[in-house]
């Protein structure tokens, strides 16, 4: 016994049980019903059967003796879900869709400047040296921006170009609309693609007449070149202003260092403490030689058993003592911290302060020299165009329509319709299996 036969038997047994439970109530209700004439009974029974639709009850559906044509049903569904939509789309593509003409151009952002090895340009170096891929992305984003759309709407009238009478109802731009909608339509009709390896930007413009495509492509290139020139000019101006500020700051620092050195010389009364210290050291060496000579003479006189109270020995002793005192005073001026014996600052303090001032002046001179060189380079650089738009392929007037791709679009539409048809058929088959 098959599964279908088992299910059919279960349905019949359920119906019999239902009839047995309801038989008593049917008889009881039949006693209150007014008898029906025999001539009308058959017609009422037939009408009741038609109204009650007993075939809906499980197990009571009579077998359908009519032949079922699955091929005809399949063809009907295929025509509804595949053939008809494909025919409508094909009719639109080949009979209604307007021809669109594409104007293409290729350009790149390039730099024309020699690198400055000995100069530190900081944040402006990338803007004045050789081109960076970031500049290409700036141009790409500018082409897709609402700013460019608004400017070109005023210059060439984009809304009028995109809503010409040559355009069909589906591809035409509906004017008037807000500039945001015009920007969305612009991004559909104009494409800017960047080659990641070479950095070349490929511009593609689609309109309904060849002249409009050429006009828009030329206007886009002109405005992109203007943008690059503004970026280059702004970078050069910023670099020149920064170089001038650095030069002024370095010059002010050098002037402050010179003034501090001048105040030091006025307060100490010494032009060059280093030379003064050298002179003091020379004097100390001379005094040391004189002391050694006097001590030798004194030793000779004492060796000759001369009286200590003699005039010669007294003179030599006084000379040695005087020389010692002079040497101590000079040594104190050079090395002692704080003030000298007479309350005046020592030479060590003067040398320490002078060396600090000289170091500051040397640093200020180096900074001033570097800032001056930077300012000169910035002035020379400001007279050159470092970043420019190099047009590799100029846009030309298109002679043939390349869009829409009718065959490709029709094939894609047919494939999508077949996919929908197969999905719908699978869903119906699943529902039918659940009802059995």
BALOBA-241551 format. One record per residue (C-alpha): residue in one letter; x, y, z. Coordinates in steps of 0.1 Angstrom, whole numbers. Example, Ala and Ser with C-alpha at 12.3 -4.5 7.8 and 13.67 -1.06 7.14 Angstrom:
BEGIN
[fike A; [123; -45; 78]],
[fike S; [137; -11; 71]],
This chain:
BEGIN
[fike X; [0; 0; 0]],
[fike X; [14; 34; -10]],
[fike X; [16; 65; 11]],
[fike X; [-12; 83; -9]],
[fike X; [-36; 53; -4]],
[fike X; [-29; 55; 34]],
[fike X; [-36; 92; 35]],
[fike X; [-68; 87; 14]],
[fike X; [-80; 60; 38]],
[fike X; [-74; 82; 68]],
[fike X; [-94; 110; 53]],
[fike X; [-124; 87; 46]],
[fike X; [-124; 73; 81]],
[fike X; [-123; 108; 95]],
[fike X; [-153; 118; 74]],
[fike X; [-173; 87; 84]],
[fike X; [-166; 94; 121]],
[fike X; [-178; 130; 116]],
[fike X; [-210; 118; 98]],
[fike X; [-218; 94; 126]],
[fike X; [-214; 120; 153]],
[fike X; [-236; 144; 133]],
[fike X; [-263; 120; 123]],
[fike X; [-284; 123; 155]],
[fike X; [-284; 161; 152]],
[fike X; [-293; 159; 115]],
[fike X; [-323; 137; 123]],
[fike X; [-334; 159; 152]],
[fike X; [-333; 189; 130]],
[fike X; [-350; 172; 101]],
[fike X; [-382; 167; 122]],
[fike X; [-387; 205; 124]],
[fike X; [-382; 211; 87]],
[fike X; [-413; 216; 66]],
[fike X; [-417; 188; 40]],
[fike X; [-406; 197; 5]],
[fike X; [-426; 187; -25]],
[fike X; [-410; 159; -45]],
[fike X; [-409; 180; -77]],
[fike X; [-386; 206; -60]],
[fike X; [-365; 182; -40]],
[fike X; [-341; 173; -68]],
[fike X; [-335; 209; -78]],
[fike X; [-328; 219; -42]],
[fike X; [-303; 191; -37]],
[fike X; [-284; 201; -68]],
[fike X; [-283; 237; -58]],
[fike X; [-271; 228; -23]],
[fike X; [-243; 207; -38]],
[fike X; [-232; 236; -59]],
[fike X; [-234; 261; -30]],
[fike X; [-217; 239; -4]],
[fike X; [-188; 229; -27]],
[fike X; [-183; 195; -11]],
[fike X; [-152; 191; -32]],
[fike X; [-133; 213; -7]],
[fike X; [-137; 188; 21]],
[fike X; [-107; 165; 24]],
[fike X; [-112; 132; 9]],
[fike X; [-144; 142; -10]],
[fike X; [-127; 158; -40]],
[fike X; [-139; 139; -71]],
[fike X; [-113; 128; -95]],
[fike X; [-107; 152; -123]],
[fike X; [-113; 134; -155]],
[fike X; [-101; 163; -177]],
[fike X; [-66; 159; -190]],
[fike X; [-41; 183; -174]],
[fike X; [-16; 199; -199]],
[fike X; [15; 208; -179]],
[fike X; [32; 220; -210]],
[fike X; [5; 245; -217]],
[fike X; [6; 258; -181]],
[fike X; [44; 260; -182]],
[fike X; [43; 280; -215]],
[fike X; [17; 303; -201]],
[fike X; [38; 311; -170]],
[fike X; [69; 314; -191]],
[fike X; [52; 339; -213]],
[fike X; [39; 359; -183]],
[fike X; [72; 360; -164]],
[fike X; [98; 359; -192]],
[fike X; [86; 365; -227]],
[fike X; [63; 395; -220]],
[fike X; [88; 415; -198]],
[fike X; [116; 408; -222]],
[fike X; [95; 419; -252]],
[fike X; [85; 451; -233]],
[fike X; [122; 459; -225]],
[fike X; [133; 450; -260]],
[fike X; [106; 473; -275]],
[fike X; [118; 501; -252]],
[fike X; [155; 495; -261]],
[fike X; [151; 493; -298]],
[fike X; [121; 515; -305]],
[fike X; [120; 542; -277]],
[fike X; [154; 545; -260]],
[fike X; [174; 575; -272]],
[fike X; [210; 573; -285]],
[fike X; [236; 587; -261]],
[fike X; [270; 599; -272]],
[fike X; [301; 595; -251]],
[fike X; [330; 620; -251]],
[fike X; [362; 608; -234]],
[fike X; [393; 625; -222]],
[fike X; [424; 615; -203]],
[fike X; [445; 638; -181]],
[fike X; [468; 636; -151]],
[fike X; [481; 658; -123]],
[fike X; [518; 664; -127]],
[fike X; [545; 684; -110]],
[fike X; [573; 704; -126]],
[fike X; [597; 712; -98]],
[fike X; [632; 700; -88]],
[fike X; [635; 686; -53]],
[fike X; [651; 709; -27]],
[fike X; [675; 686; -9]],
[fike X; [688; 712; 15]],
[fike X; [656; 728; 25]],
[fike X; [629; 718; 49]],
[fike X; [595; 728; 35]],
[fike X; [575; 712; 61]],
[fike X; [538; 706; 53]],
[fike X; [541; 724; 20]],
[fike X; [567; 701; 5]],
[fike X; [542; 676; -9]],
[fike X; [522; 704; -26]],
[fike X; [551; 719; -46]],
[fike X; [571; 688; -54]],
[fike X; [563; 660; -79]],
[fike X; [526; 650; -82]],
[fike X; [510; 629; -56]],
[fike X; [481; 605; -61]],
[fike X; [461; 625; -36]],
[fike X; [459; 653; -61]],
[fike X; [443; 629; -86]],
[fike X; [417; 619; -61]],
[fike X; [410; 656; -53]],
[fike X; [403; 662; -90]],
[fike X; [381; 631; -91]],
[fike X; [360; 641; -61]],
[fike X; [358; 677; -75]],
[fike X; [343; 663; -108]],
[fike X; [316; 644; -88]],
[fike X; [309; 673; -64]],
[fike X; [278; 694; -62]],
[fike X; [300; 725; -64]],
[fike X; [310; 717; -100]],
[fike X; [274; 709; -109]],
[fike X; [262; 742; -96]],
[fike X; [289; 761; -115]],
[fike X; [283; 743; -147]],
[fike X; [246; 748; -144]],
[fike X; [252; 785; -145]],
[fike X; [278; 783; -173]],
[fike X; [265; 757; -198]],
[fike X; [230; 749; -185]],
[fike X; [232; 712; -175]],
[fike X; [195; 708; -168]],
[fike X; [186; 720; -203]],
[fike X; [212; 697; -218]],
[fike X; [200; 666; -199]],
[fike X; [163; 674; -206]],
[fike X; [165; 679; -244]],
[fike X; [137; 667; -266]],
[fike X; [160; 641; -282]],
[fike X; [160; 622; -249]],
[fike X; [134; 595; -241]],
[fike X; [111; 596; -211]],
[fike X; [131; 572; -191]],
[fike X; [166; 586; -196]],
[fike X; [156; 623; -196]],
[fike X; [162; 646; -166]],
[fike X; [130; 660; -153]],
[fike X; [135; 697; -149]],
[fike X; [130; 716; -127]],
[fike X; [144; 698; -96]],
[fike X; [167; 707; -67]],
[fike X; [204; 708; -74]],
[fike X; [208; 676; -53]],
[fike X; [188; 656; -78]],
[fike X; [207; 672; -107]],
[fike X; [239; 661; -89]],
[fike X; [226; 625; -87]],
[fike X; [218; 625; -124]],
[fike X; [252; 641; -132]],
[fike X; [270; 612; -114]],
[fike X; [251; 588; -136]],
[fike X; [260; 605; -168]],
[fike X; [296; 616; -160]],
[fike X; [323; 592; -147]],
[fike X; [359; 599; -137]],
[fike X; [380; 568; -132]],
[fike X; [416; 568; -118]],
[fike X; [442; 544; -129]],
[fike X; [458; 532; -97]],
[fike X; [492; 526; -113]],
[fike X; [497; 556; -136]],
[fike X; [475; 581; -118]],
[fike X; [458; 590; -151]],
[fike X; [422; 601; -148]],
[fike X; [397; 589; -175]],
[fike X; [368; 612; -180]],
[fike X; [336; 599; -197]],
[fike X; [306; 622; -205]],
[fike X; [273; 609; -218]],
[fike X; [246; 631; -233]],
[fike X; [220; 629; -261]],
[fike X; [239; 650; -287]],
[fike X; [275; 648; -297]],
[fike X; [281; 686; -293]],
[fike X; [267; 685; -257]],
[fike X; [291; 657; -247]],
[fike X; [321; 676; -262]],
[fike X; [311; 709; -245]],
[fike X; [307; 693; -211]],
[fike X; [340; 674; -213]],
[fike X; [359; 706; -223]],
[fike X; [343; 726; -195]],
[fike X; [351; 699; -169]],
[fike X; [388; 699; -180]],
[fike X; [389; 737; -178]],
[fike X; [375; 738; -143]],
[fike X; [397; 710; -131]],
[fike X; [428; 728; -144]],
[fike X; [416; 760; -127]],
[fike X; [412; 740; -94]],
[fike X; [448; 726; -97]],
[fike X; [461; 761; -104]],
[fike X; [444; 774; -73]],
[fike X; [458; 746; -52]],
[fike X; [493; 753; -65]],
[fike X; [490; 791; -60]],
[fike X; [476; 787; -25]],
[fike X; [504; 764; -16]],
[fike X; [530; 787; -30]],
[fike X; [515; 817; -12]],
[fike X; [513; 798; 21]],
[fike X; [549; 787; 17]],
[fike X; [561; 823; 9]],
[fike X; [542; 837; 39]],
[fike X; [556; 810; 62]],
[fike X; [591; 816; 49]],
[fike X; [587; 854; 55]],
[fike X; [575; 847; 91]],
[fike X; [605; 824; 97]],
[fike X; [629; 850; 83]],
[fike X; [614; 878; 104]],
[fike X; [616; 857; 135]],
[fike X; [652; 847; 128]],
[fike X; [661; 883; 122]],
[fike X; [645; 894; 154]],
[fike X; [663; 867; 174]],
[fike X; [697; 878; 158]],
[fike X; [690; 914; 167]],
[fike X; [682; 904; 203]],
[fike X; [714; 885; 205]],
[fike X; [735; 915; 193]],
[fike X; [718; 938; 217]],
[fike X; [724; 914; 246]],
[fike X; [761; 912; 236]],
[fike X; [763; 950; 234]],
[fike X; [748; 954; 269]],
[fike X; [773; 929; 282]],
[fike X; [802; 949; 268]],
[fike X; [789; 981; 282]],
[fike X; [784; 967; 317]],
[fike X; [817; 949; 319]],
[fike X; [838; 974; 299]],
[fike X; [854; 945; 280]],
[fike X; [851; 941; 243]],
[fike X; [862; 904; 243]],
[fike X; [865; 886; 276]],
[fike X; [883; 857; 259]],
[fike X; [911; 880; 248]],
[fike X; [912; 897; 282]],
[fike X; [915; 863; 298]],
[fike X; [943; 854; 274]],
[fike X; [961; 886; 284]],
[fike X; [957; 878; 321]],
[fike X; [971; 844; 315]],
[fike X; [1001; 859; 297]],
[fike X; [1007; 883; 326]],
[fike X; [1005; 854; 350]],
[fike X; [1031; 835; 330]],
[fike X; [1054; 866; 330]],
[fike X; [1049; 870; 368]],
[fike X; [1057; 833; 373]],
[fike X; [1090; 837; 354]],
[fike X; [1099; 868; 374]],
[fike X; [1091; 849; 406]],
[fike X; [1113; 820; 396]],
[fike X; [1141; 843; 387]],
[fike X; [1138; 862; 420]],
[fike X; [1137; 830; 441]],
[fike X; [1168; 818; 423]],
[fike X; [1186; 850; 431]],
[fike X; [1175; 849; 467]],
[fike X; [1187; 813; 470]],
[fike X; [1221; 822; 456]],
[fike X; [1224; 851; 481]],
[fike X; [1215; 829; 510]],
[fike X; [1239; 803; 499]],
[fike X; [1267; 829; 501]],
[fike X; [1260; 832; 539]],
[fike X; [1248; 868; 534]],
[fike X; [1229; 883; 564]],
[fike X; [1191; 880; 561]],
[fike X; [1188; 917; 570]],
[fike X; [1210; 928; 541]],
[fike X; [1194; 951; 516]],
[fike X; [1198; 927; 486]],
[fike X; [1179; 899; 504]],
[fike X; [1152; 922; 517]],
[fike X; [1146; 935; 482]],
[fike X; [1143; 900; 467]],
[fike X; [1120; 889; 494]],
[fike X; [1098; 919; 489]],
[fike X; [1097; 912; 451]],
[fike X; [1087; 876; 456]],
[fike X; [1059; 885; 480]],
[fike X; [1046; 912; 456]],
[fike X; [1047; 888; 427]],
[fike X; [1028; 862; 447]],
[fike X; [1001; 887; 456]],
[fike X; [997; 898; 420]],
[fike X; [994; 862; 409]],
[fike X; [968; 855; 436]],
[fike X; [948; 885; 425]],
[fike X; [948; 875; 388]],
[fike X; [940; 839; 397]],
[fike X; [910; 851; 418]],
[fike X; [898; 872; 389]],
[fike X; [898; 841; 366]],
[fike X; [885; 813; 387]],
[fike X; [868; 826; 419]],
[fike X; [830; 824; 419]],
[fike X; [810; 854; 430]],
[fike X; [826; 888; 435]],
[fike X; [862; 897; 437]],
[fike X; [879; 912; 468]],
[fike X; [869; 947; 459]],
[fike X; [833; 937; 453]],
[fike X; [835; 936; 414]],
[fike X; [825; 905; 394]],
[fike X; [852; 881; 385]],
[fike X; [865; 872; 351]],
[fike X; [850; 837; 354]],
[fike X; [815; 852; 356]],
[fike X; [822; 874; 326]],
[fike X; [835; 845; 306]],
[fike X; [804; 823; 315]],
[fike X; [780; 850; 305]],
[fike X; [799; 859; 274]],
[fike X; [801; 823; 262]],
[fike X; [763; 820; 266]],
[fike X; [757; 852; 246]],
[fike X; [781; 840; 219]],
[fike X; [763; 806; 216]],
[fike X; [730; 824; 213]],
[fike X; [744; 847; 186]],
[fike X; [759; 818; 167]],
[fike X; [725; 800; 167]],
[fike X; [707; 831; 157]],
[fike X; [731; 837; 128]],
[fike X; [726; 801; 116]],
[fike X; [689; 804; 118]],
[fike X; [689; 837; 101]],
[fike X; [711; 823; 73]],
[fike X; [688; 793; 68]],
[fike X; [656; 814; 69]],
[fike X; [671; 838; 44]],
[fike X; [680; 810; 20]],
[fike X; [645; 795; 25]],
[fike X; [629; 829; 17]],
[fike X; [650; 832; -15]],
[fike X; [640; 798; -26]],
[fike X; [604; 804; -18]],
[fike X; [604; 836; -39]],
[fike X; [620; 818; -68]],
[fike X; [596; 789; -64]],
[fike X; [566; 812; -62]],
[fike X; [573; 823; -98]],
[fike X; [569; 788; -112]],
[fike X; [539; 765; -117]],
[fike X; [547; 734; -98]],
[fike X; [514; 715; -101]],
[fike X; [495; 714; -134]],
[fike X; [470; 694; -153]],
[fike X; [485; 675; -182]],
[fike X; [459; 666; -208]],
[fike X; [469; 633; -224]],
[fike X; [439; 628; -246]],
[fike X; [417; 658; -256]],
[fike X; [380; 652; -260]],
[fike X; [368; 649; -295]],
[fike X; [333; 651; -311]],
[fike X; [317; 617; -310]],
[fike X; [303; 604; -343]],
[fike X; [286; 572; -333]],
[fike X; [263; 563; -304]],
[fike X; [278; 538; -280]],
[fike X; [250; 538; -254]],
[fike X; [227; 522; -245]],
[fike X; [242; 487; -251]],
[fike X; [209; 473; -264]],
[fike X; [220; 437; -270]],
[fike X; [237; 434; -237]],
[fike X; [209; 451; -218]],
[fike X; [183; 428; -235]],
[fike X; [203; 397; -225]],
[fike X; [206; 408; -189]],
[fike X; [169; 415; -188]],
[fike X; [161; 381; -202]],
[fike X; [184; 364; -177]],
[fike X; [168; 382; -148]],
[fike X; [133; 373; -160]],
[fike X; [143; 336; -163]],
[fike X; [157; 338; -128]],
[fike X; [124; 352; -115]],
[fike X; [104; 326; -134]],
[fike X; [125; 297; -119]],
[fike X; [122; 311; -84]],
[fike X; [84; 316; -88]],
[fike X; [81; 280; -101]],
[fike X; [100; 266; -72]],
[fike X; [79; 285; -47]],
[fike X; [47; 272; -63]],
[fike X; [60; 237; -63]],
[fike X; [68; 240; -26]],
[fike X; [33; 253; -18]],
[fike X; [17; 225; -38]],
[fike X; [37; 199; -19]],
[fike X; [26; 213; 14]],
[fike X; [-11; 210; 4]],
[fike X; [-10; 174; -5]],
